Amino acid sequence: MVAQFESFSDDIDVLRLRCQSDDAGIRRVAMLELGEAFDPLAIDLLVAGLADGDAGVREAAAKSLDEHDGPEVVRALVAALEDSVPAVRSAAAESLAEKKECGCNDLLIERSGHADPFVRSAALRALRQLRDPEAMAASLRALQDPVPEVRREALGVLGYLKAEEALPALMNAAQDSDPTVRRTAMAALVFSKPGSHGAASLIRGLSDGHWQVREEAAASIGKARLTEAVPALIERMADEYWQVRAKAANGLGRLKARDAVGVLGQALQHSISNLRKEAAAALGEIGDAQAVPALNAAANDPDPDVRKLVRWALDRCAA
């Protein structure tokens, strides 16, 4: 981003004066403009803005600190997680989650055990991007948290770490009572290897009672290239939710599953164009001549994106 004020040394002084205005609206605008002022004083002014008496000013300061880095920024945002106004807390959490290097990993790990579940979940969310192995123990503990949101954020940290030693905990989370936690566990298990216990958990996830869990399981299976899941993915091509079918089709394409040519060909006639696109793309990835009749039948699909993928798939099947 080009610094808006770096060519005008007086502008930061103007903003400093605006930050002292009696008008909260002027102070709020100054906070937003400070997000683009790449001057050391800008950080000081924004950190001070987090203590402003007006919640709108504090929220604007928290949002603008997203554009600045450094331990002092992170410490200020962590403190703002305990603000009395939810909008300020949320803005601080959003800005924290964008920090890929912060220098305050220990502070975030410590806050992951805070009494307030919002602070716990925000700290874990910020730790995810940092990929700090030191956060594993705290994240494993957080999987026992009574609040689902905290458990989901802990799974995000463990998923980013891709540590084999966390696999048993991820497998347990795949059976969590909360479907949003189970769905996140499916995403975290994406690093599972063929034949592993993690792979078995993903395959079981395809039969979960909640469609979004099944959808995430299908997506992760494709990414992990779990060939043993092909029969289960083919079964999901009959799922009542087209979103699950679409992810199953994508996975079958990634796995180049020739046994799936028939069900993928049938999906080319589905009323949802997104599913037809995934089916055509999957058939192209598989590249089996047996798919040619179904692809020819879809050559005049009303959706131009589907037609384009059908033509591409036909070229692949003819190669």
C-alpha positions, 0 to 999 in steps of 0.5 A: 500500500502506498503511504498517503502521508509519507510525502507530507510531513505536516499531515501527521501533525494535522491528524494529531490535532484532530485526535484531540478534537472535542468532536468524536466524529472528527476523532473517528475520521482521524483514526481511520486516516491514521491507518494509512499514515506510515509514521511512527507517531501514527501507531502511538496515536492509534494506541491512544485511540483505543482508550478514547471515551467514544466507542466509535473512536476506539473501534476505528482505532482497532480497525486501523491498527490492522495496517500496522505491525509491531509488538506494541500494536499486538499488545494494545489489540490484546488489551482491547479484546476486553473492551466493554463494547462488543464492536470494539472487541470484534474489531480488535480480534479481526485486526489481531487475526491478520498478524502473521508476525507479532513478537507476542506469541507468549502473550497470546498463548497466555490469553488463550486461557483467559476467563472470558471465552471471547478473549480465549477464542480471539487469542487462538485465532491470532495464534493460527496464522503464527504457526507457533509449535509452542501453541500446541499444548494450549490448543490441545487444552482448549479442545476441552473448552465448554464453548464451541467457538473456542474449540473451533479456534483451537482446531484451527491452530492445530490444523495449521501446525499439521502435527502428527502428535495432534492427530488423536485429538483431531480425531476426537474432535471429529466426534464433537457434539457440536456440528460446527466443531466437527466441520472444523475438525474435518478441515483440520484433518486435511493433512491426513495420509492415506491409510491413516486413522485420520483418513478413517475419520474423514471417511466417517465424516461423509456420513455425518448427520450434518450436511456441512460436516459431510461437505467439509469431509469431502473437500478434505478427502480430495485435498488429501488424495485419499484414494480409499475414500472413492466408494464413499465419495461416490455414495455422496453423489446421491447426497440430498444437498447439492453442496455435498455432491459438488465437493464429492465431485471435486474430490473424485476428479482430484482422485481421478476415480474412473469408477465415478464416471457414471455418477458424474455423468448423471450430475451433468443433468442436475438443476444446479449449475455449480454442481454441473461445473464440478462434474464436468471439471471432474470428468476432465480430470479423470479423462476417461473416454467413457464420459464422452456420451454424457459430455456430448449431451451437456455440450449445449448447457445453458450455463456458459461456464459449464459449456466451457468445462464440457469442451475442455473435458471432451478434449481431455477424454479424447487425448 
